[in-house]
Every structure is written in C-alpha cells, then in structure tokens.
Amino acid sequence: MLTKLLGKKYAIETLQFLEDDEKYFGEIKDNLETHKSSLSLLMKELEDAGLISRREEPYRNMNKVYFKLTEKGINVLKYVNIINNL
C-alpha cells in the first residue's frame, strides 16, 4: 500500500519538501505548482498513512494548516533517498 502511495504524482516531492521544516499548505501548493484539490487529497492520504502530521492555527477568519514529516515519514524518505542514489 505504501509503494502505491509513494508512486502517486507529487508524493515523494511533497515528503522531500517537508524534509527540513514544517510548511503550510499554500507553500506546498506553490512549490509543487499543483491544484488545491489534488494536493488536498494527497495530503490526506499521506496523513492517513502516518507519513505526515498536520496542525491548524487560526489565521484571520480561517485556519492556516501546517504539515510536517512524522518519524515514519522521515524513515520512509531516508529509504527513498537510498534507492534514488543506487
């Protein structure tokens, strides 16, 4: 199941973008240059798989959503990087 998720468009790129620091949804969307709805579905799947976590912070009249890698996400990304370097 995890390999299928990682094969989805922008899945690995999203994990790599989150590697250094927590990012908010808009930053991720702008970096990947993808549609909001597509990214939202991907983020939900990554969260359900335990690879990322989310937190919401009040911002004006809505919440700003932040994402970061979990320990599992960090480990998966390490393996992806090892495979990419072979």
NORHUHU-V482203 format. One line per field, one symbol per residue. phi: phi as a letter, one per 20 degrees, with the letter a starting at -180 (. if undefined). A space follows every 50 residues. Layout:
phi: ???
This chain:
phi: .fffffffgmfffffffegeafcegfffgffelcegfffgffffffffen ecccbdcgbldbdeddcbfegffffffgffffffef
